[in-house]
Amino acid sequence: MIDQAIETVLTDEEEQVIKLAFMSKKHWYEWEIAAELGVSDRTARRMRANALSKLVLALSGDIFY
C-alpha cells in the first residue's frame, strides 16, 4: 500500500527523497540528500516535508486515487 501511494501521489524527486530518507539501509543526512538531488539543504528539507504530507494524506484516504 505504501509503495502504491508513493508511486501514485509523489513526483519523481519526492519519491527519490522518501526512498533515500526512509527506505534505504544507509542513514542519509539531509546534506547528503541535497547533494544527491543537486538542491540546497533547505530545498531538500522542504521536499521531504511535502512528500511526507502527501503520503499521510494518501494513506488516510483523502487523495489516494
Contact map, one row per residue, 1 for C-alpha under 8 A:
11111000000000000000000000000000000000000000000000000000001000000
11111100000000000000000000000000000000000000000000000000001000000
11111110000000000000000000000000000000000000000000000000000000000
11111111000000000000000000000000000000000000000000000000000000000
11111111110000000000000000000000000000000000000000000010011000010
01111111110000100000000000000000000000000000000000000010000000000
00111111110000100000000000000000000000000000000000000000000000000
00011111110000000000000000000000000000000000000000000000000000011
00001111111000000000000000000000000000000000000000000110010000010
00001111111111100000000000000000000000000000000000100110000000000
00000000111111100000000000000000000000000000000000000000000000000
00000000011111110000000000000000000000000000000000000000000000000
00000000011111111000000000000000000010000000000000000000000000000
00000000011111111100000000000000000000000000001101100000000000000
00000110011111111110000000000000000000000000000000100000000000000
00000000000111111111000000000000000000000000000000000000000000000
00000000000011111111100000000000100000000001001100100000000000000
00000000000001111111111000000000000000000000000100110000000000000
00000000000000111111111100000000000000000000000000000000000000000
00000000000000011111111100010000100000000000000000000000000000000
00000000000000001111111100111000100000000000000000000000000000000
00000000000000000111111100000000000000000000000000000000000000000
00000000000000000111111110000000000000000000000000000000000000000
00000000000000000011111111100000000000000000000000000000000000000
00000000000000000000001111100000000000000000000000000000000000000
00000000000000000000000111110000000000000000000000000000000000000
00000000000000000000100111111000000000000000000000000000000000000
00000000000000000001100001111101100000000000000000000000000000000
00000000000000000000100000111111100000000000000000000000000000000
00000000000000000000000000011111110000001001100000000000000000000
00000000000000000000000000001111111000011000000000000000000000000
00000000000000000000000000011111111100000000000000000000000000000
00000000000000001001100000011111111110001001000000000000000000000
00000000000000000000000000000111111111111011000000000000000000000
00000000000000000000000000000011111111110000000000000000000000000
00000000000000000000000000000001111111100000000000000000000000000
00000000000010000000000000000000111111100001000000000000000000000
00000000000000000000000000000000011111110000000000000000000000000
00000000000000000000000000000000011111111011000000000000000000000
00000000000000000000000000000010011001111111000000000000000000000
00000000000000000000000000000110110000111111100000000000000000000
00000000000000000000000000000000000000011111110000000000000000000
00000000000000000000000000000000010000111111111000000000000000000
00000000000000001000000000000100110010111111111100000000000000000
00000000000000000000000000000100000000001111111110000000000000000
00000000000000000000000000000000000000000111111111000000000000000
00000000000001001000000000000000000000000011111111100000000000000
00000000000001001100000000000000000000000001111111110000000000000
00000000000000000000000000000000000000000000111111111000000000000
00000000000001000000000000000000000000000000011111111100000000000
00000000010001101100000000000000000000000000001111111110000000000
00000000000000000100000000000000000000000000000111111111000000000
00000000000000000000000000000000000000000000000011111111100000000
00000000110000000000000000000000000000000000000001111111110000000
00001100110000000000000000000000000000000000000000111111111000000
00000000000000000000000000000000000000000000000000011111111100000
00000000000000000000000000000000000000000000000000001111111111110
00001000100000000000000000000000000000000000000000000111111111110
11001000000000000000000000000000000000000000000000000011111111010
00000000000000000000000000000000000000000000000000000001111111000
00000000000000000000000000000000000000000000000000000000111111110
00000000000000000000000000000000000000000000000000000000111111110
00000000000000000000000000000000000000000000000000000000110011111
00001001100000000000000000000000000000000000000000000000111011111
00000001000000000000000000000000000000000000000000000000000000111
